[in-house]
Amino acid sequence: MNTSFKILFTLKFCLFFQLGYAQNPIIKDFFTADPAPIVYNDVVYLYTSHDTASTTSKNYEMKDWLVFSSTDMVNWEYQGAPVSPKTFSWATGDAYAAHCTERDGKFYFYVSTFHKEDENSKGGAAIGVAVSDSPTGPFVDAIGKALVVNEMTTDNKHGWDDIDPAVFIDDDGQAYIYWGNGSLKWAKLKDNMIEMDGPINYLNPENFIEGPWVYKRKDLYYLLYASKGEKAEQIDYAIATSPEGPWEHKGVIMESVPNSFTVHPGVVTYKGKDYFFYHNGVLPTGGSYRRSICIDYMYYNEDGTIQKVIQTEAGVEAVD
Ligand code: FUB
């Protein structure tokens, strides 16, 4: 073997070794952000935003939402782009963070996008709901109008404060929707999942920016969210003994991520392990508007507090 061949062989071997073992980011064929994983019938469905901005763009370009599925947390199968702002006749503009949840065999896909100027709104960010009989669609607008329009929330003056919906269904069947940028809003949902059941409530969790994610583990409720870090967003969390709070702030669980100003949490327990989903900007040509979803393990202490999530290139191992 001559010297240059040996060098080439070694480089190729190193690349193979790296690609073979570096799971993060988990999706390499698209730029994906705002992970929203659910487990249904022993399959993990991962709903994502989809960044399509050019390398020079200084803003988001997000035309649709994507779905991937996995049964081992390592191999992710692309299931299509079943929802876009075009699904909603009232919507225009970008496809910001979304969240899908199942109830009684139907899948409700809550989106943040932007509203046309019409009789229902003067524009700005709005939340809609699409519905399907399958986790991978096809989805149709479940209401025919937005669930939340900018005019319904009055605590913040900026037009994009009604983004990032996250839905949680408690053990007693009561569903809640949480959302917001600049402040956290929440409301009860009726059993039909497409109407609010009561007023909109406002909260200001410590350092809250956006991206709430709510779930229950044992007897505790967890609220994770993107918070103000020194230079970029990080993830804070709070706990409560009720989904209506009061929430006790417990601190930062994940530091800012490389090469992206935003970060966004998603959590599932699958086959006995706890997983933390987030995005960063580390794929080649990536950045704040060309992000990529990663997964790392999550660990709880005996008292229910969450240990700091360590961001790794290796990611997680396949589970049976
Ligand atoms: O992806 C667009 C916006 O960036 C999301 O709605 C926020 O959570 C942030 O990740």
py3Dmol code that shows the C-alpha trace and the ligand (Angstrom):
import py3Dmol

protein = """\
ATOM      1  CA  MET A   1       0.000   0.000   0.000  1.00  0.00           C
ATOM      2  CA  ASN A   2       1.622   3.337  -0.969  1.00  0.00           C
ATOM      3  CA  THR A   3       1.555   6.297   1.473  1.00  0.00           C
ATOM      4  CA  SER A   4      -1.177   8.377  -0.196  1.00  0.00           C
ATOM      5  CA  PHE A   5      -3.444   5.328  -0.475  1.00  0.00           C
ATOM      6  CA  LYS A   6      -2.850   4.601   3.229  1.00  0.00           C
ATOM      7  CA  ILE A   7      -3.813   8.214   4.163  1.00  0.00           C
ATOM      8  CA  LEU A   8      -6.972   8.036   2.015  1.00  0.00           C
ATOM      9  CA  PHE A   9      -7.913   4.686   3.524  1.00  0.00           C
ATOM     10  CA  THR A  10      -7.397   6.026   7.077  1.00  0.00           C
ATOM     11  CA  LEU A  11      -9.514   9.145   6.330  1.00  0.00           C
ATOM     12  CA  LYS A  12     -12.314   7.024   4.879  1.00  0.00           C
ATOM     13  CA  PHE A  13     -12.150   4.681   7.850  1.00  0.00           C
ATOM     14  CA  CYS A  14     -12.344   7.651  10.302  1.00  0.00           C
ATOM     15  CA  LEU A  15     -15.321   9.114   8.398  1.00  0.00           C
ATOM     16  CA  PHE A  16     -17.102   5.747   8.425  1.00  0.00           C
ATOM     17  CA  PHE A  17     -16.353   5.391  12.141  1.00  0.00           C
ATOM     18  CA  GLN A  18     -17.726   8.885  12.855  1.00  0.00           C
ATOM     19  CA  LEU A  19     -20.854   8.532  10.702  1.00  0.00           C
ATOM     20  CA  GLY A  20     -21.455   5.046  12.045  1.00  0.00           C
ATOM     21  CA  TYR A  21     -21.524   6.176  15.649  1.00  0.00           C
ATOM     22  CA  ALA A  22     -22.554   9.872  15.603  1.00  0.00           C
ATOM     23  CA  GLN A  23     -26.359   9.692  15.682  1.00  0.00           C
ATOM     24  CA  ASN A  24     -26.802  13.438  16.275  1.00  0.00           C
ATOM     25  CA  PRO A  25     -28.343  15.194  14.441  1.00  0.00           C
ATOM     26  CA  ILE A  26     -30.770  12.331  13.878  1.00  0.00           C
ATOM     27  CA  ILE A  27     -32.151  13.643  10.573  1.00  0.00           C
ATOM     28  CA  LYS A  28     -29.577  14.532   7.971  1.00  0.00           C
ATOM     29  CA  ASP A  29     -31.656  14.748   4.764  1.00  0.00           C
ATOM     30  CA  PHE A  30     -33.700  17.790   5.839  1.00  0.00           C
ATOM     31  CA  PHE A  31     -33.142  20.743   8.143  1.00  0.00           C
ATOM     32  CA  THR A  32     -35.598  20.103  10.988  1.00  0.00           C
ATOM     33  CA  ALA A  33     -36.478  22.003  14.176  1.00  0.00           C
ATOM     34  CA  ASP A  34     -39.001  22.197  17.035  1.00  0.00           C
ATOM     35  CA  PRO A  35     -39.237  18.461  17.824  1.00  0.00           C
ATOM     36  CA  ALA A  36     -42.626  17.155  18.984  1.00  0.00           C
ATOM     37  CA  PRO A  37     -42.386  13.402  19.655  1.00  0.00           C
ATOM     38  CA  ILE A  38     -45.269  11.131  20.705  1.00  0.00           C
ATOM     39  CA  VAL A  39     -45.510   7.397  21.286  1.00  0.00           C
ATOM     40  CA  TYR A  40     -48.477   5.607  19.707  1.00  0.00           C
ATOM     41  CA  ASN A  41     -48.897   1.822  19.381  1.00  0.00           C
ATOM     42  CA  ASP A  42     -45.241   1.271  20.336  1.00  0.00           C
ATOM     43  CA  VAL A  43     -43.980   3.569  17.558  1.00  0.00           C
ATOM     44  CA  VAL A  44     -42.371   6.972  18.143  1.00  0.00           C
ATOM     45  CA  TYR A  45     -43.755   9.620  15.797  1.00  0.00           C
ATOM     46  CA  LEU A  46     -41.632  12.730  15.556  1.00  0.00           C
ATOM     47  CA  TYR A  47     -43.327  15.856  14.197  1.00  0.00           C
ATOM     48  CA  THR A  48     -40.919  18.591  13.136  1.00  0.00           C
ATOM     49  CA  SER A  49     -40.700  22.054  11.709  1.00  0.00           C
ATOM     50  CA  HIS A  50     -38.851  22.213   8.394  1.00  0.00           C
ATOM     51  CA  ASP A  51     -36.221  24.894   7.721  1.00  0.00           C
ATOM     52  CA  THR A  52     -35.768  25.718   4.043  1.00  0.00           C
ATOM     53  CA  ALA A  53     -34.014  29.100   4.290  1.00  0.00           C
ATOM     54  CA  SER A  54     -30.960  29.627   2.072  1.00  0.00           C
ATOM     55  CA  THR A  55     -27.485  29.745   3.624  1.00  0.00           C
ATOM     56  CA  THR A  56     -27.500  33.547   3.379  1.00  0.00           C
ATOM     57  CA  SER A  57     -31.048  34.127   4.654  1.00  0.00           C
ATOM     58  CA  LYS A  58     -31.505  36.098   7.886  1.00  0.00           C
ATOM     59  CA  ASN A  59     -35.005  34.821   8.545  1.00  0.00           C
ATOM     60  CA  TYR A  60     -37.042  31.645   8.698  1.00  0.00           C
ATOM     61  CA  GLU A  61     -38.469  29.993   5.610  1.00  0.00           C
ATOM     62  CA  MET A  62     -40.715  27.216   6.821  1.00  0.00           C
ATOM     63  CA  LYS A  63     -43.276  25.856   4.370  1.00  0.00           C
ATOM     64  CA  ASP A  64     -44.603  22.686   6.018  1.00  0.00           C
ATOM     65  CA  TRP A  65     -44.359  20.236   8.920  1.00  0.00           C
ATOM     66  CA  LEU A  66     -42.718  16.812   8.559  1.00  0.00           C
ATOM     67  CA  VAL A  67     -43.299  13.455  10.285  1.00  0.00           C
ATOM     68  CA  PHE A  68     -40.766  10.712  10.967  1.00  0.00           C
ATOM     69  CA  SER A  69     -41.222   7.407  12.779  1.00  0.00           C
ATOM     70  CA  SER A  70     -38.946   5.022  14.626  1.00  0.00           C
ATOM     71  CA  THR A  71     -39.140   1.833  16.644  1.00  0.00           C
ATOM     72  CA  ASP A  72     -35.563   1.956  17.932  1.00  0.00           C
ATOM     73  CA  MET A  73     -34.791   5.700  18.395  1.00  0.00           C
ATOM     74  CA  VAL A  74     -31.907   5.468  15.910  1.00  0.00           C
ATOM     75  CA  ASN A  75     -33.461   4.676  12.529  1.00  0.00           C
ATOM     76  CA  TRP A  76     -35.962   7.359  11.528  1.00  0.00           C
ATOM     77  CA  GLU A  77     -38.278   6.789   8.582  1.00  0.00           C
ATOM     78  CA  TYR A  78     -39.576   9.824   6.701  1.00  0.00           C
ATOM     79  CA  GLN A  79     -43.382   9.710   6.623  1.00  0.00           C
ATOM     80  CA  GLY A  80     -44.036  12.848   4.576  1.00  0.00           C
ATOM     81  CA  ALA A  81     -45.181  16.423   5.024  1.00  0.00           C
ATOM     82  CA  PRO A  82     -48.874  15.969   5.848  1.00  0.00           C
ATOM     83  CA  VAL A  83     -49.627  19.515   7.039  1.00  0.00           C
ATOM     84  CA  SER A  84     -48.677  22.983   5.832  1.00  0.00           C
ATOM     85  CA  PRO A  85     -50.167  26.460   6.268  1.00  0.00           C
ATOM     86  CA  LYS A  86     -52.076  25.644   3.033  1.00  0.00           C
ATOM     87  CA  THR A  87     -54.105  23.108   5.075  1.00  0.00           C
ATOM     88  CA  PHE A  88     -55.772  26.153   6.681  1.00  0.00           C
ATOM     89  CA  SER A  89     -57.665  28.542   4.374  1.00  0.00           C
ATOM     90  CA  TRP A  90     -57.149  31.382   6.888  1.00  0.00           C
ATOM     91  CA  ALA A  91     -53.364  30.938   7.174  1.00  0.00           C
ATOM     92  CA  THR A  92     -50.456  32.547   5.431  1.00  0.00           C
ATOM     93  CA  GLY A  93     -46.731  32.612   6.067  1.00  0.00           C
ATOM     94  CA  ASP A  94     -44.426  30.280   7.902  1.00  0.00           C
ATOM     95  CA  ALA A  95     -44.996  26.919   9.578  1.00  0.00           C
ATOM     96  CA  TYR A  96     -43.616  27.515  13.086  1.00  0.00           C
ATOM     97  CA  ALA A  97     -43.581  24.932  15.901  1.00  0.00           C
ATOM     98  CA  ALA A  98     -46.383  22.349  16.063  1.00  0.00           C
ATOM     99  CA  HIS A  99     -47.510  19.575  18.388  1.00  0.00           C
ATOM    100  CA  CYS A 100     -49.605  16.469  17.680  1.00  0.00           C
ATOM    101  CA  THR A 101     -51.581  14.512  20.252  1.00  0.00           C
ATOM    102  CA  GLU A 102     -53.891  11.499  20.066  1.00  0.00           C
ATOM    103  CA  ARG A 103     -57.333  11.257  21.627  1.00  0.00           C
ATOM    104  CA  ASP A 104     -59.855   8.440  21.054  1.00  0.00           C
ATOM    105  CA  GLY A 105     -58.086   7.293  17.902  1.00  0.00           C
ATOM    106  CA  LYS A 106     -57.912  10.748  16.312  1.00  0.00           C
ATOM    107  CA  PHE A 107     -54.737  12.780  15.904  1.00  0.00           C
ATOM    108  CA  TYR A 108     -54.945  16.505  16.606  1.00  0.00           C
ATOM    109  CA  PHE A 109     -52.152  18.566  15.074  1.00  0.00           C
ATOM    110  CA  TYR A 110     -51.790  22.004  16.703  1.00  0.00           C
ATOM    111  CA  VAL A 111     -49.779  24.450  14.619  1.00  0.00           C
ATOM    112  CA  SER A 112     -48.388  27.931  14.907  1.00  0.00           C
ATOM    113  CA  THR A 113     -48.565  29.892  11.697  1.00  0.00           C
ATOM    114  CA  PHE A 114     -49.699  33.352  10.617  1.00  0.00           C
ATOM    115  CA  HIS A 115     -53.211  34.677   9.943  1.00  0.00           C
ATOM    116  CA  LYS A 116     -54.423  36.441   6.809  1.00  0.00           C
ATOM    117  CA  GLU A 117     -56.057  39.815   7.359  1.00  0.00           C
ATOM    118  CA  ASP A 118     -59.785  39.048   7.364  1.00  0.00           C
ATOM    119  CA  GLU A 119     -62.928  39.424   9.494  1.00  0.00           C
ATOM    120  CA  ASN A 120     -61.441  37.185  12.256  1.00  0.00           C
ATOM    121  CA  SER A 121     -58.018  38.792  12.660  1.00  0.00           C
ATOM    122  CA  LYS A 122     -55.851  41.675  11.572  1.00  0.00           C
ATOM    123  CA  GLY A 123     -52.977  39.214  11.110  1.00  0.00           C
ATOM    124  CA  GLY A 124     -50.094  38.078  13.289  1.00  0.00           C
ATOM    125  CA  ALA A 125     -49.327  34.636  14.667  1.00  0.00           C
ATOM    126  CA  ALA A 126     -52.230  32.260  15.220  1.00  0.00           C
ATOM    127  CA  ILE A 127     -52.802  28.682  16.328  1.00  0.00           C
ATOM    128  CA  GLY A 128     -54.821  26.196  14.281  1.00  0.00           C
ATOM    129  CA  VAL A 129     -55.778  22.533  14.664  1.00  0.00           C
ATOM    130  CA  ALA A 130     -55.791  19.862  11.968  1.00  0.00           C
ATOM    131  CA  VAL A 131     -57.202  16.369  12.504  1.00  0.00           C
ATOM    132  CA  SER A 132     -56.588  12.920  11.058  1.00  0.00           C
ATOM    133  CA  ASP A 133     -57.438   9.263  11.712  1.00  0.00           C
ATOM    134  CA  SER A 134     -53.755   8.395  11.327  1.00  0.00           C
ATOM    135  CA  PRO A 135     -50.582   9.775  12.952  1.00  0.00           C
ATOM    136  CA  THR A 136     -49.128  10.369   9.490  1.00  0.00           C
ATOM    137  CA  GLY A 137     -52.199  12.023   7.961  1.00  0.00           C
ATOM    138  CA  PRO A 138     -53.826  13.100   5.752  1.00  0.00           C
ATOM    139  CA  PHE A 139     -54.860  15.978   8.021  1.00  0.00           C
ATOM    140  CA  VAL A 140     -57.663  18.497   7.438  1.00  0.00           C
ATOM    141  CA  ASP A 141     -58.476  21.744   9.238  1.00  0.00           C
ATOM    142  CA  ALA A 142     -60.537  20.636  12.266  1.00  0.00           C
ATOM    143  CA  ILE A 143     -62.289  23.965  12.879  1.00  0.00           C
ATOM    144  CA  GLY A 144     -62.304  25.984   9.656  1.00  0.00           C
ATOM    145  CA  LYS A 145     -60.850  28.943  11.544  1.00  0.00           C
ATOM    146  CA  ALA A 146     -58.000  29.536  14.003  1.00  0.00           C
ATOM    147  CA  LEU A 147     -58.253  28.341  17.606  1.00  0.00           C
ATOM    148  CA  VAL A 148     -56.205  31.333  18.805  1.00  0.00           C
ATOM    149  CA  VAL A 149     -55.771  34.655  16.986  1.00  0.00           C
ATOM    150  CA  ASN A 150     -53.475  37.496  17.980  1.00  0.00           C
ATOM    151  CA  GLU A 151     -56.384  39.642  19.193  1.00  0.00           C
ATOM    152  CA  MET A 152     -57.378  37.040  21.837  1.00  0.00           C
ATOM    153  CA  THR A 153     -54.235  37.580  23.936  1.00  0.00           C
ATOM    154  CA  THR A 154     -53.542  41.055  25.135  1.00  0.00           C
ATOM    155  CA  ASP A 155     -50.578  40.904  27.527  1.00  0.00           C
ATOM    156  CA  ASN A 156     -47.914  41.256  24.818  1.00  0.00           C
ATOM    157  CA  LYS A 157     -47.998  43.790  22.027  1.00  0.00           C
ATOM    158  CA  HIS A 158     -45.862  41.929  19.497  1.00  0.00           C
ATOM    159  CA  GLY A 159     -47.686  40.071  16.749  1.00  0.00           C
ATOM    160  CA  TRP A 160     -45.937  36.704  17.160  1.00  0.00           C
ATOM    161  CA  ASP A 161     -46.745  36.009  20.815  1.00  0.00           C
ATOM    162  CA  ASP A 162     -49.281  33.266  19.956  1.00  0.00           C
ATOM    163  CA  ILE A 163     -46.905  30.530  18.779  1.00  0.00           C
ATOM    164  CA  ASP A 164     -45.618  27.142  19.949  1.00  0.00           C
ATOM    165  CA  PRO A 165     -48.712  25.187  21.048  1.00  0.00           C
ATOM    166  CA  ALA A 166     -48.204  22.187  23.348  1.00  0.00           C
ATOM    167  CA  VAL A 167     -51.127  20.028  24.443  1.00  0.00           C
ATOM    168  CA  PHE A 168     -51.269  17.841  27.526  1.00  0.00           C
ATOM    169  CA  ILE A 169     -54.087  15.426  28.487  1.00  0.00           C
ATOM    170  CA  ASP A 170     -54.233  14.646  32.196  1.00  0.00           C
ATOM    171  CA  ASP A 171     -55.113  11.227  33.672  1.00  0.00           C
ATOM    172  CA  ASP A 172     -58.701  12.407  34.316  1.00  0.00           C
ATOM    173  CA  GLY A 173     -59.127  13.222  30.593  1.00  0.00           C
ATOM    174  CA  GLN A 174     -58.924  17.012  30.968  1.00  0.00           C
ATOM    175  CA  ALA A 175     -56.893  18.478  28.105  1.00  0.00           C
ATOM    176  CA  TYR A 176     -54.837  21.669  28.345  1.00  0.00           C
ATOM    177  CA  ILE A 177     -53.169  23.816  25.715  1.00  0.00           C
ATOM    178  CA  TYR A 178     -50.055  25.877  26.551  1.00  0.00           C
ATOM    179  CA  TRP A 179     -48.403  28.290  24.138  1.00  0.00           C
ATOM    180  CA  GLY A 180     -46.662  31.617  23.799  1.00  0.00           C
ATOM    181  CA  ASN A 181     -43.690  33.814  23.086  1.00  0.00           C
ATOM    182  CA  GLY A 182     -42.811  36.450  25.693  1.00  0.00           C
ATOM    183  CA  SER A 183     -45.294  35.001  28.177  1.00  0.00           C
ATOM    184  CA  LEU A 184     -46.859  31.601  28.706  1.00  0.00           C
ATOM    185  CA  LYS A 185     -50.579  31.300  28.053  1.00  0.00           C
ATOM    186  CA  TRP A 186     -52.709  28.272  28.870  1.00  0.00           C
ATOM    187  CA  ALA A 187     -56.332  27.211  28.693  1.00  0.00           C
ATOM    188  CA  LYS A 188     -58.448  24.117  29.209  1.00  0.00           C
ATOM    189  CA  LEU A 189     -59.695  22.362  26.077  1.00  0.00           C
ATOM    190  CA  LYS A 190     -63.079  20.695  25.707  1.00  0.00           C
ATOM    191  CA  ASP A 191     -63.135  16.930  25.069  1.00  0.00           C
ATOM    192  CA  ASN A 192     -63.555  17.683  21.344  1.00  0.00           C
ATOM    193  CA  MET A 193     -59.990  19.147  21.459  1.00  0.00           C
ATOM    194  CA  ILE A 194     -60.943  22.036  19.180  1.00  0.00           C
ATOM    195  CA  GLU A 195     -62.623  24.480  21.568  1.00  0.00           C
ATOM    196  CA  MET A 196     -61.363  26.179  24.698  1.00  0.00           C
ATOM    197  CA  ASP A 197     -63.173  25.391  27.910  1.00  0.00           C
ATOM    198  CA  GLY A 198     -62.764  28.568  29.945  1.00  0.00           C
ATOM    199  CA  PRO A 199     -60.552  31.634  29.926  1.00  0.00           C
ATOM    200  CA  ILE A 200     -56.994  32.115  28.706  1.00  0.00           C
ATOM    201  CA  ASN A 201     -54.585  32.306  31.654  1.00  0.00           C
ATOM    202  CA  TYR A 202     -51.244  34.133  31.636  1.00  0.00           C
ATOM    203  CA  LEU A 203     -47.999  33.186  33.367  1.00  0.00           C
ATOM    204  CA  ASN A 204     -44.462  34.539  33.385  1.00  0.00           C
ATOM    205  CA  PRO A 205     -42.159  31.626  34.259  1.00  0.00           C
ATOM    206  CA  GLU A 206     -38.607  32.728  35.066  1.00  0.00           C
ATOM    207  CA  ASN A 207     -36.707  33.729  31.893  1.00  0.00           C
ATOM    208  CA  PHE A 208     -39.488  32.341  29.672  1.00  0.00           C
ATOM    209  CA  ILE A 209     -39.145  32.990  25.947  1.00  0.00           C
ATOM    210  CA  GLU A 210     -41.160  30.316  24.083  1.00  0.00           C
ATOM    211  CA  GLY A 211     -41.528  26.616  23.295  1.00  0.00           C
ATOM    212  CA  PRO A 212     -43.435  25.178  26.292  1.00  0.00           C
ATOM    213  CA  TRP A 213     -43.664  21.392  26.719  1.00  0.00           C
ATOM    214  CA  VAL A 214     -45.832  19.916  29.510  1.00  0.00           C
ATOM    215  CA  TYR A 215     -46.064  16.316  30.736  1.00  0.00           C
ATOM    216  CA  LYS A 216     -46.663  14.253  33.856  1.00  0.00           C
ATOM    217  CA  ARG A 217     -44.299  11.756  35.471  1.00  0.00           C
ATOM    218  CA  LYS A 218     -45.334   9.894  38.621  1.00  0.00           C
ATOM    219  CA  ASP A 219     -47.173  12.541  40.696  1.00  0.00           C
ATOM    220  CA  LEU A 220     -45.402  15.591  39.259  1.00  0.00           C
ATOM    221  CA  TYR A 221     -46.202  17.834  36.304  1.00  0.00           C
ATOM    222  CA  TYR A 222     -43.284  19.246  34.322  1.00  0.00           C
ATOM    223  CA  LEU A 223     -43.140  22.455  32.311  1.00  0.00           C
ATOM    224  CA  LEU A 224     -40.068  22.756  30.088  1.00  0.00           C
ATOM    225  CA  TYR A 225     -39.448  25.836  27.953  1.00  0.00           C
ATOM    226  CA  ALA A 226     -36.910  27.807  25.948  1.00  0.00           C
ATOM    227  CA  SER A 227     -35.491  30.489  28.241  1.00  0.00           C
ATOM    228  CA  LYS A 228     -33.110  33.451  28.067  1.00  0.00           C
ATOM    229  CA  GLY A 229     -29.514  32.282  28.186  1.00  0.00           C
ATOM    230  CA  GLU A 230     -26.484  34.566  28.131  1.00  0.00           C
ATOM    231  CA  LYS A 231     -26.224  34.644  24.340  1.00  0.00           C
ATOM    232  CA  ALA A 232     -28.911  32.282  23.078  1.00  0.00           C
ATOM    233  CA  GLU A 233     -31.893  30.285  24.302  1.00  0.00           C
ATOM    234  CA  GLN A 234     -31.447  27.440  26.753  1.00  0.00           C
ATOM    235  CA  ILE A 235     -33.973  25.096  28.406  1.00  0.00           C
ATOM    236  CA  ASP A 236     -35.407  25.766  31.878  1.00  0.00           C
ATOM    237  CA  TYR A 237     -37.998  23.744  33.731  1.00  0.00           C
ATOM    238  CA  ALA A 238     -40.541  24.050  36.512  1.00  0.00           C
ATOM    239  CA  ILE A 239     -42.601  21.474  38.394  1.00  0.00           C
ATOM    240  CA  ALA A 240     -46.087  21.514  39.907  1.00  0.00           C
ATOM    241  CA  THR A 241     -48.582  19.173  41.516  1.00  0.00           C
ATOM    242  CA  SER A 242     -51.310  20.292  39.098  1.00  0.00           C
ATOM    243  CA  PRO A 243     -51.258  21.139  35.360  1.00  0.00           C
ATOM    244  CA  GLU A 244     -52.720  24.504  36.371  1.00  0.00           C
ATOM    245  CA  GLY A 245     -49.695  25.276  38.575  1.00  0.00           C
ATOM    246  CA  PRO A 246     -48.432  26.976  40.645  1.00  0.00           C
ATOM    247  CA  TRP A 247     -45.146  26.156  38.916  1.00  0.00           C
ATOM    248  CA  GLU A 248     -41.952  26.043  40.942  1.00  0.00           C
ATOM    249  CA  HIS A 249     -38.931  27.058  38.858  1.00  0.00           C
ATOM    250  CA  LYS A 250     -36.163  24.443  39.156  1.00  0.00           C
ATOM    251  CA  GLY A 251     -33.458  25.873  36.861  1.00  0.00           C
ATOM    252  CA  VAL A 252     -31.686  25.136  33.599  1.00  0.00           C
ATOM    253  CA  ILE A 253     -31.668  21.578  32.269  1.00  0.00           C
ATOM    254  CA  MET A 254     -29.927  22.228  28.990  1.00  0.00           C
ATOM    255  CA  GLU A 255     -27.438  24.928  28.025  1.00  0.00           C
ATOM    256  CA  SER A 256     -27.577  26.777  24.696  1.00  0.00           C
ATOM    257  CA  VAL A 257     -26.848  24.686  21.618  1.00  0.00           C
ATOM    258  CA  PRO A 258     -24.125  25.173  19.009  1.00  0.00           C
ATOM    259  CA  ASN A 259     -24.856  27.369  15.995  1.00  0.00           C
ATOM    260  CA  SER A 260     -28.544  28.146  16.691  1.00  0.00           C
ATOM    261  CA  PHE A 261     -30.056  31.034  18.634  1.00  0.00           C
ATOM    262  CA  THR A 262     -33.193  29.020  19.403  1.00  0.00           C
ATOM    263  CA  VAL A 263     -33.673  25.681  21.070  1.00  0.00           C
ATOM    264  CA  HIS A 264     -36.927  23.813  21.653  1.00  0.00           C
ATOM    265  CA  PRO A 265     -37.687  20.858  23.977  1.00  0.00           C
ATOM    266  CA  GLY A 266     -39.589  17.606  23.378  1.00  0.00           C
ATOM    267  CA  VAL A 267     -39.704  14.647  25.776  1.00  0.00           C
ATOM    268  CA  VAL A 268     -40.818  11.009  25.533  1.00  0.00           C
ATOM    269  CA  THR A 269     -40.393   7.836  27.519  1.00  0.00           C
ATOM    270  CA  TYR A 270     -39.968   4.852  25.195  1.00  0.00           C
ATOM    271  CA  LYS A 271     -39.224   1.218  26.025  1.00  0.00           C
ATOM    272  CA  GLY A 272     -38.279   2.205  29.571  1.00  0.00           C
ATOM    273  CA  LYS A 273     -35.894   5.074  28.763  1.00  0.00           C
ATOM    274  CA  ASP A 274     -36.366   8.843  28.910  1.00  0.00           C
ATOM    275  CA  TYR A 275     -35.384  10.877  25.858  1.00  0.00           C
ATOM    276  CA  PHE A 276     -34.829  14.598  25.368  1.00  0.00           C
ATOM    277  CA  PHE A 277     -35.255  16.029  21.854  1.00  0.00           C
ATOM    278  CA  TYR A 278     -33.882  19.456  20.847  1.00  0.00           C
ATOM    279  CA  HIS A 279     -32.395  21.166  17.813  1.00  0.00           C
ATOM    280  CA  ASN A 280     -29.053  22.792  17.002  1.00  0.00           C
ATOM    281  CA  GLY A 281     -27.356  24.152  13.876  1.00  0.00           C
ATOM    282  CA  VAL A 282     -24.456  21.752  13.408  1.00  0.00           C
ATOM    283  CA  LEU A 283     -25.153  20.044  10.083  1.00  0.00           C
ATOM    284  CA  PRO A 284     -22.864  21.365   7.325  1.00  0.00           C
ATOM    285  CA  THR A 285     -24.299  24.734   6.109  1.00  0.00           C
ATOM    286  CA  GLY A 286     -26.572  24.748   9.169  1.00  0.00           C
ATOM    287  CA  GLY A 287     -27.376  27.700  11.412  1.00  0.00           C
ATOM    288  CA  SER A 288     -30.206  29.480  13.238  1.00  0.00           C
ATOM    289  CA  TYR A 289     -32.472  29.193  10.170  1.00  0.00           C
ATOM    290  CA  ARG A 290     -31.187  25.763   9.075  1.00  0.00           C
ATOM    291  CA  ARG A 291     -31.529  23.675  12.215  1.00  0.00           C
ATOM    292  CA  SER A 292     -31.325  19.953  12.993  1.00  0.00           C
ATOM    293  CA  ILE A 293     -32.985  17.749  15.590  1.00  0.00           C
ATOM    294  CA  CYS A 294     -30.922  15.759  18.075  1.00  0.00           C
ATOM    295  CA  ILE A 295     -31.742  13.304  20.880  1.00  0.00           C
ATOM    296  CA  ASP A 296     -29.974  12.646  24.154  1.00  0.00           C
ATOM    297  CA  TYR A 297     -30.870  10.700  27.276  1.00  0.00           C
ATOM    298  CA  MET A 298     -32.700  12.334  30.183  1.00  0.00           C
ATOM    299  CA  TYR A 299     -32.246  11.278  33.793  1.00  0.00           C
ATOM    300  CA  TYR A 300     -34.341  12.040  36.877  1.00  0.00           C
ATOM    301  CA  ASN A 301     -33.193  12.236  40.471  1.00  0.00           C
ATOM    302  CA  GLU A 302     -35.042  10.355  43.250  1.00  0.00           C
ATOM    303  CA  ASP A 303     -36.988  13.522  44.161  1.00  0.00           C
ATOM    304  CA  GLY A 304     -38.226  13.971  40.578  1.00  0.00           C
ATOM    305  CA  THR A 305     -35.840  16.787  39.651  1.00  0.00           C
ATOM    306  CA  ILE A 306     -34.189  16.513  36.231  1.00  0.00           C
ATOM    307  CA  GLN A 307     -30.442  16.153  35.786  1.00  0.00           C
ATOM    308  CA  LYS A 308     -28.732  18.430  33.275  1.00  0.00           C
ATOM    309  CA  VAL A 309     -29.032  17.015  29.760  1.00  0.00           C
ATOM    310  CA  ILE A 310     -25.615  16.429  28.236  1.00  0.00           C
ATOM    311  CA  GLN A 311     -25.535  17.253  24.515  1.00  0.00           C
ATOM    312  CA  THR A 312     -23.595  14.562  22.650  1.00  0.00           C
ATOM    313  CA  GLU A 313     -22.620  13.794  19.073  1.00  0.00           C
ATOM    314  CA  ALA A 314     -23.078  10.101  19.736  1.00  0.00           C
ATOM    315  CA  GLY A 315     -26.749  10.537  20.651  1.00  0.00           C
ATOM    316  CA  VAL A 316     -28.614   7.481  21.924  1.00  0.00           C
ATOM    317  CA  GLU A 317     -28.291   3.759  21.278  1.00  0.00           C
ATOM    318  CA  ALA A 318     -30.855   1.621  19.500  1.00  0.00           C
ATOM    319  CA  VAL A 319     -33.485   0.039  21.780  1.00  0.00           C
ATOM    320  CA  ASP A 320     -35.284  -3.266  21.129  1.00  0.00           C
TER     321      ASP A 320
END
"""
ligand_1 = """\
10
FUB
O -39.193 27.430 14.444
C -39.691 28.738 14.548
C -39.629 29.185 15.984
O -38.305 29.117 16.461
C -40.409 28.291 16.920
O -41.785 28.497 16.847
C -39.756 28.638 18.211
O -40.018 27.746 19.257
C -38.294 28.652 17.809
O -37.743 27.359 17.831
"""
view = py3Dmol.view(width=600, height=400)
view.addModel(protein, "pdb")
view.setStyle({"model": 0}, {"cartoon": {"style": "trace"}})
view.addModel(ligand_1, "xyz")
view.setStyle({"model": 1}, {"stick": {}})
view.zoomTo()
view.show()
